[in-house]
Amino acid sequence: MSSENEIEVTEEERIPLLPSQHDPNQNQNCNNTSVCSVPNQRVASLDVFRGLTVALMILVDDVGKAFPSLNHSPWFGLTLADFVMPFFLFGVGISIALVFKKPLNKQSATKKVIMRTIKLFLLGVLVQGGYFHGRGNLTYGVDLNKIRWLGVLQRISIGYFLVSISELWFVNNTILVDSPASYVRKYFIQWVFSLLLCSVYLSLLYSLYVPNWKFEHSNLLGSGLASIIENIHCEVRGSLEPPCNAVGYIDRLVIGEHHMYQRPVYRRTKECSVNSPDYGPLPPHSPEWCLAPFDPEGILSSLMASITCFMGLQFGHILVLLQSHKQRVLLWSTFSFSLMAIGSILEILGIPLSKALYTLSYMFITAGASGLVLTVIYYIVDIERLRKPTVILQWMGMNALIVYALATCDIFPAVIQGFYWRSPENNLVDATEALLHTIFHSEKWGTLAFVIVEILFWGLFAGFLHKKGIYIKL
């Protein structure tokens, strides 16, 4: 049964906390430091934030080869690309706070959360499992013995599920928040749950014994199809290095090495690539683990990644509970800088930044950066109301899922490349990219120009869907 107060969980926030434009018939008490709730509108800054995240993902994915410094850090460190996943997760957390901001039927809502989690996970398997071979390889199909089970949408689905369940079942909705103390009481159990997840991750990462292991790979230097068995010596606890960490060990144990990502970022380290920080041939006397699989969206690291969702959830709570622009910006800024400071201190104390492992320092710094970027966008879009410069990002944010699936997973470019004249090179995608290379007299800057055009295309495509009232959601 559904109740009168039930909220459609599969909808993202459709009720705004911010009016889209000033209406003289609204409450006269609304001024430039307060907000009046207006039904059936969206928080524009959150759409822009999501759109920026998708645009950033397209940028770093497609120009990473031309500008390796923009690509993911080979193992330790932080680059522009390493902020994309936390931005996604942070935005999911804010959306959950907005979706569940009213009392609702918990049993019915839980069923909808479970169904959306399953849909997101399966969509992730479809777009990243190996079915679509993408640009440069116009084929389709996957060997079920090698299908990749984990990926970006799968990690988002895990974070979405854990945070949604905590928001439904671990929040005391009988408490009216009218002071910091009541705020703590309302969300105390939820915070304990998130600390428990964090503790499980840290305990396994630093205490789980990682034994010796082996993997099989093709002989890249030989002319035949012979395989080579490589033995990796570990027998350690608490290692954060590529071959012997608990994150990779749990994935190998649970899902198997053939179902993991086969081209991990550590192949771009100095130990594994002569072109580091880009991919390249193995250097002489490279370690055995250079060709081993590793999943950047692993099972254990997804527990820590879900904490980023919890961070976004708390920012969403502030958005729901406070009506003053000034209070929101002040608290968001304070929390953002505090998170970044904590992450920096943890790094100094010896916990390195690693997106691949989703270390504690990485989580704090990227969550703080997410909050800071959202605060800036909120000020520009929803306080100063400068909407036109960000409208393309806003459109992309309204249909972030379809843009992600078609653009960043190379489905649409591969389809376009499938139509060519006489040879596969004579297609619209490659012809446009070659033209821009010629105009800019540089392959690197021509690639960057092509990606900017690509982002504009997807922004306009999302705008077309918006004008038609089409929103793709699960």
ABEGO torsion letter per residue (X at the ends): XBBAABBBAABBBABBABBABBBAABBAABBAABBBBBBGBBBAAAAAAAAAAAAAAAAAAAAAAABAAABBBAABEBBAAAAAAAAAAAAAAAAAAAAAABBBBAAAAAAAAAAAAAAAAAAAAAAAAGABAEBGBBBBEBBAAABBABEAAAAAAAAAAAAAAAAAAABBAABBBABAAAAAAAAAAAAAAAAAAAAAAAAAAAABBBBBBBBBBBBAABABABBBBBBBBBGBBGBABAAABAAAAAAAAAAEAAABBABBAAAABAAABAAOABBBBBBBGBBAAAABBBBABBAAAAAAAAAAAAAAAAAAAAAAABABAAAAAAAAAAAAAAAAAAAAAAAAAGBBBBAAAGBAAAAAAAAAAAAAAAAAAAAAAAAAGBAAAAAAAAAAAAAAAAAAAAAAAGAAAAAAAABBBGBAABBAAAAAAAAAAAAAGBAAAAAAAAAAAAAAAAAAAAAAAAAAGBBBBX
